[in-house]
Amino acid sequence: MTVTQVSAQELFRAAYENRYTWDQNFPGYTADITYKYDEKVLTAKVRLNPDFKAEVTEIDDEAAQKAIHSQAWEIGIHRIRRTFEQTHGENTFSYGNTDETGAVEILVGGKSAGDKYKVRNDVVTLVHRKIHNVVVTINTFSVHETQEGYLSHTYDSVYHDPATGIQKGGRSEFTDEYEKVGNYYILNRREIRTETEGKISVQEFIFSNIELL
């Protein structure tokens, strides 16, 4: 009896294709947002267009407007559907170590050499990537399962300087909640707890009255 070894690329592709994304018919949506930051509570309107461009209106606080826009942009970016070839066609993949949870390390060569991932049960549990002038490391702890793929539920992120390895800023813990609107799962709440030099700041983004365009 021979056991067929799945290649690192096949294992990673299966997890990549198991992520929940929006299809090409995604119409965009509008929502009310309540943004809570430390003691502040602010409200605004958000519109995410079919081309994933975000608009934030009905808010005067410039810093809050930027924070909300950043989240809306991020929501769209992570739901864009790209084929494996479009994203990773110039990369190669090989196996690294398997950790105590059974997650398998996938080491990247080629265009994105130096990046690495971990995969367990068709879920990407670790992303370690150089993006522009920073290295971002994201651990996913739990996911929402849908019929069409998984969405991250709890995860963290930390940034490091690629040259020195020194951490930039604090470590952030995220909790994401979703609701189904029409045919699409859409984020309705995100909490971000960031610890910097022993102090924790909490941001909460609550999306309500979500309506497809």
C-alpha positions in Angstrom: 0.0 0.0 0.0 1.4 3.3 -1.0 0.4 6.7 0.5 0.1 9.4 -2.1 2.0 12.5 -0.9 0.1 15.7 -1.7 2.4 18.4 -2.9 2.9 21.5 -0.8 1.4 23.5 -3.6 -1.7 21.3 -3.7 -2.2 21.5 0.0 -1.9 25.2 0.1 -4.1 25.7 -3.0 -6.9 23.7 -1.3 -6.8 26.0 1.7 -6.5 29.1 -0.5 -9.5 28.1 -2.5 -11.5 27.3 0.7 -11.4 31.0 1.8 -14.8 32.7 1.5 -14.9 35.4 -1.2 -17.6 37.3 -3.1 -18.4 36.3 -6.6 -18.3 38.7 -9.7 -22.0 39.5 -9.2 -21.3 41.2 -5.8 -23.4 44.4 -6.0 -21.8 46.4 -3.2 -23.7 47.5 -0.1 -24.4 50.4 2.3 -24.4 50.3 6.1 -24.7 52.4 9.1 -21.6 52.2 11.3 -21.0 52.9 15.0 -17.4 53.3 15.8 -16.3 53.0 19.5 -12.8 53.9 20.4 -11.8 54.2 24.1 -14.5 56.5 25.5 -15.7 57.8 22.1 -18.8 56.7 20.2 -19.2 58.0 16.7 -21.6 57.2 13.8 -21.3 57.3 10.1 -22.5 55.9 6.8 -20.5 53.4 4.8 -20.8 52.4 1.1 -18.7 49.7 -0.4 -19.1 49.8 -4.2 -19.0 46.7 -6.6 -15.4 47.7 -7.5 -14.6 47.5 -3.8 -14.0 51.3 -3.5 -15.2 52.4 0.0 -16.9 55.7 0.9 -17.5 57.0 4.4 -19.9 59.9 4.9 -21.8 61.8 7.6 -18.9 62.1 10.0 -16.8 65.1 10.9 -14.0 63.6 12.9 -11.2 63.1 10.4 -9.3 60.5 12.4 -12.4 58.4 12.9 -13.4 58.8 9.2 -9.9 57.5 8.2 -10.1 54.6 10.7 -13.6 53.5 9.3 -12.5 53.9 5.7 -9.4 51.8 6.4 -11.6 49.0 7.8 -14.1 49.2 4.9 -11.3 49.0 2.4 -9.8 46.0 4.2 -13.2 44.2 4.2 -13.4 44.6 0.5 -9.8 43.6 -0.2 -10.1 40.3 1.6 -13.3 39.3 -0.2 -12.0 39.9 -3.8 -12.0 36.6 -5.7 -8.6 35.9 -7.4 -7.6 32.6 -8.8 -4.6 30.8 -7.2 -2.7 31.4 -10.4 -3.3 35.2 -10.3 -2.1 35.4 -6.8 0.6 32.7 -6.6 1.5 31.8 -10.2 5.1 33.1 -9.8 5.7 31.3 -6.5 6.9 27.8 -5.6 6.0 25.9 -2.4 7.7 23.4 -0.2 7.0 21.8 3.1 8.4 23.1 6.4 7.7 21.7 9.9 4.4 20.5 11.4 3.6 22.1 14.7 2.0 20.6 17.8 -1.6 21.5 16.5 -1.0 19.5 13.3 -0.6 22.7 11.2 1.8 22.2 8.3 4.3 24.9 7.4 4.3 26.0 3.7 7.5 27.7 2.6 7.4 30.0 -0.4 10.0 30.4 -3.1 10.0 32.3 -6.3 8.6 35.9 -6.5 7.5 35.9 -2.8 10.5 34.0 -1.4 10.7 34.3 2.3 7.0 34.3 2.9 5.5 31.3 4.7 2.1 30.0 5.7 0.6 27.2 7.9 -2.3 25.1 6.8 -4.6 22.8 8.9 -7.9 21.2 7.8 -8.0 23.4 4.6 -7.6 26.6 6.7 -4.7 28.9 6.5 -3.8 29.3 10.2 -0.6 31.4 9.7 0.3 34.1 7.2 3.8 35.5 7.3 4.4 37.9 4.4 6.5 40.9 3.5 4.2 43.6 2.3 6.0 46.8 1.1 8.3 47.8 3.9 7.0 45.6 6.6 6.6 41.9 7.6 3.1 41.0 8.8 2.4 37.9 10.8 -1.2 36.8 11.3 -2.3 33.8 13.3 -5.9 32.6 12.9 -7.3 30.9 16.0 -10.9 30.2 14.9 -13.1 30.5 11.8 -16.7 30.8 10.7 -17.6 28.0 8.3 -20.0 28.8 5.5 -21.2 26.6 2.6 -18.9 28.5 0.4 -15.7 28.6 2.4 -14.4 29.9 5.7 -14.1 33.4 7.2 -11.7 34.2 10.0 -13.4 34.7 13.4 -10.5 35.3 15.9 -7.0 36.1 14.8 -4.0 38.4 15.7 -1.5 40.5 13.8 1.9 41.9 14.5 4.3 43.9 12.3 8.1 43.7 12.2 10.8 45.6 10.4 12.1 43.3 7.6 15.7 44.4 7.9 16.1 44.4 11.7 13.3 42.1 12.8 12.2 44.7 15.4 8.5 44.8 16.2 6.7 47.9 14.9 3.7 49.0 17.0 1.6 46.7 19.2 0.1 43.3 18.8 -3.6 43.4 17.8 -6.3 40.8 18.5 -9.3 40.7 16.2 -12.8 39.3 16.6 -15.0 39.3 13.5 -18.7 38.6 13.2 -20.8 38.2 10.0 -24.3 38.1 8.8 -25.8 36.9 5.6 -27.3 39.6 3.5 -28.9 38.3 0.3 -26.3 35.8 -1.0 -23.4 37.4 0.7 -21.7 37.1 4.1 -20.9 40.6 5.3 -18.9 41.8 8.3 -21.3 43.3 10.9 -18.8 43.7 13.8 -15.1 43.8 14.3 -13.4 44.3 17.6 -9.6 45.2 17.7 -7.7 45.0 20.9 -4.2 46.4 20.6 -1.6 46.1 23.3 1.3 48.6 23.1 3.8 48.8 25.9 1.4 47.1 28.3 -1.5 49.4 27.5 -4.6 48.0 25.8 -6.7 50.1 23.4 -10.0 48.7 22.1 -11.7 49.7 18.9 -15.1 48.4 17.8 -16.8 48.7 14.4 -20.5 47.8 14.4 -22.2 47.7 11.0 -26.0 47.8 11.0 -28.8 48.2 8.4 -26.6 46.5 5.8 -28.4 46.7 2.4 -27.1 45.5 -1.0 -27.0 48.1 -3.7 
